[in-house]
Every structure is written in structure tokens, then in C-alpha cells.
């Protein structure tokens, strides 16, 4: 017989438990990358997430994020604006790749490059 479980929506107004106890109950569910970007759940981070393949830029201090495996388009930005990187792994990522979160202020100096075929 299958077990059923009910997910609590947190303490009711009649409970004297604190918000911290509710958070602790779900701590094992938290994704590591969220904790690294959003911390303890305070302010929303001012970042933009992207997926691609990281390469060198000819300019020092900058990176290129190729957004397709044909290398037709890339975004070049200052490396200091990378807030977090998560490598793509598993069978669905035969080419590798990375998830990058770039601070929103970094977009003012970003450049998009296109190659025509």
C-alpha cells in the first residue's frame, strides 16, 4: 500500500512556533544554487541567469558565453560580474556547458557578437 504524505503550508496562526521552525522543516529541499544566490531568502538577487558554453575573450578580464553549440552567437562581459556558475552535468549535457548568473549591472558593458553563415 502506498503511503501518502501531506505537505504542511507552514504554521497556522494558532501555533506558537516561529517562522524559523517552518523553514527548518523544508531545509533539505533547498537547492544549493538558490542559497548561493539568494542567501537566507532576504532580498531577491539582481542577476540574470543564462546557459551556454564559456570561452575566452581576446580582451583581458572578459569572458564569452556562447549561447549555441554552433558558436554563432556569444555574449561578452566582464568576468567580475559573474555571481555564480553551475556546470551542466549528466547525460543531457554531452557538450558540457554552464549555467551562469550575471549581475544586472554587468549588462551595461556587455557586447553581443553574431557570426553569419
C-alpha positions as CSV (number, residue, x, y, z in Angstrom):
1,X,0.0,0.0,0.0
2,X,1.4,3.4,-0.9
3,X,2.0,5.9,1.8
4,X,0.5,9.3,1.5
5,X,2.1,12.4,3.0
6,X,0.7,15.9,3.4
7,X,2.9,18.9,2.8
8,X,2.4,21.5,5.5
9,X,1.9,25.0,4.4
10,X,3.6,26.3,7.5
11,X,2.3,27.0,11.0
12,X,-1.3,28.2,11.4
13,X,-2.0,31.4,13.3
14,X,-2.8,29.4,16.4
15,X,0.6,27.8,16.5
16,X,3.3,29.4,18.7
17,X,6.1,28.0,16.5
18,X,8.3,30.6,14.8
19,X,8.9,31.1,11.1
20,X,12.3,29.6,11.6
21,X,10.9,26.2,12.6
22,X,8.9,26.1,9.4
23,X,12.0,27.0,7.3
24,X,14.0,24.3,9.0
25,X,11.3,21.7,8.2
26,X,12.0,22.3,4.5
27,X,15.7,22.9,4.6
28,X,16.6,19.6,2.9
29,X,14.5,20.7,-0.1
30,X,16.6,23.9,-0.8
31,X,18.7,23.9,-3.9
32,X,22.3,24.8,-3.2
33,X,22.5,27.3,-6.1
34,X,19.5,29.2,-4.8
35,X,21.1,29.5,-1.4
36,X,24.3,30.8,-3.0
37,X,22.4,33.5,-5.0
38,X,19.6,34.4,-2.6
39,X,21.2,33.7,0.7
40,X,18.7,33.4,3.5
41,X,15.8,34.5,1.4
42,X,16.0,38.2,2.0
43,X,16.2,40.5,-1.0
44,X,15.8,39.0,-4.5
45,X,19.2,38.9,-6.2
46,X,19.7,41.4,-9.0
47,X,21.0,38.8,-11.5
48,X,20.2,37.3,-14.9
49,X,20.7,33.6,-15.5
50,X,21.8,32.2,-18.7
51,X,23.0,28.8,-20.2
52,X,25.9,28.5,-22.6
53,X,29.5,27.5,-23.2
54,X,32.2,29.6,-21.6
55,X,35.2,30.7,-23.7
56,X,38.0,33.2,-23.6
57,X,37.7,36.7,-24.9
58,X,40.6,38.4,-26.6
59,X,40.2,41.3,-24.1
60,X,41.7,40.7,-20.6
61,X,39.2,40.4,-17.8
62,X,36.3,39.4,-20.0
63,X,34.6,36.1,-20.8
64,X,32.5,34.9,-23.7
65,X,29.3,32.9,-23.2
66,X,28.4,31.1,-26.4
67,X,24.7,30.5,-26.4
68,X,24.6,27.8,-29.0
69,X,26.8,24.8,-29.9
70,X,27.3,26.2,-33.4
71,X,29.1,29.2,-31.9
72,X,27.0,31.6,-33.9
73,X,26.3,34.0,-31.1
74,X,28.1,34.9,-27.9
75,X,27.8,37.5,-25.2
76,X,31.0,39.0,-24.0
77,X,31.1,40.6,-20.5
78,X,33.4,41.5,-17.7
79,X,34.3,38.4,-15.6
80,X,33.9,40.3,-12.4
81,X,30.1,40.4,-12.9
82,X,29.7,36.6,-12.7
83,X,27.9,36.0,-9.4
84,X,27.7,32.2,-9.7
85,X,28.4,29.3,-12.1
86,X,26.9,25.9,-12.1
87,X,28.4,23.3,-14.5
88,X,25.9,21.3,-16.6
89,X,26.3,17.6,-15.9
90,X,24.6,14.4,-16.8
91,X,23.5,12.6,-20.0
92,X,21.7,15.6,-21.3
93,X,24.8,17.7,-21.4
94,X,27.2,15.8,-23.7
95,X,28.9,19.1,-24.7
96,X,29.1,20.3,-21.1
97,X,28.1,23.9,-20.7
98,X,27.4,26.1,-17.7
99,X,24.6,28.0,-16.1
100,X,25.8,31.5,-15.3
101,X,24.2,34.2,-13.2
102,X,25.5,37.6,-14.1
103,X,24.8,40.7,-12.0
104,X,22.4,43.1,-13.7
105,X,24.9,46.0,-13.6
106,X,27.2,43.9,-15.7
107,X,25.0,44.2,-18.8
108,X,25.9,47.9,-19.3
109,X,29.3,46.8,-20.6
110,X,28.2,43.5,-22.3
111,X,28.5,43.0,-26.0
112,X,26.6,40.6,-28.2
113,X,28.5,39.1,-31.1
114,X,27.0,37.3,-34.1
115,X,28.6,35.2,-36.8
116,X,26.7,34.8,-40.1
117,X,26.9,31.6,-42.0
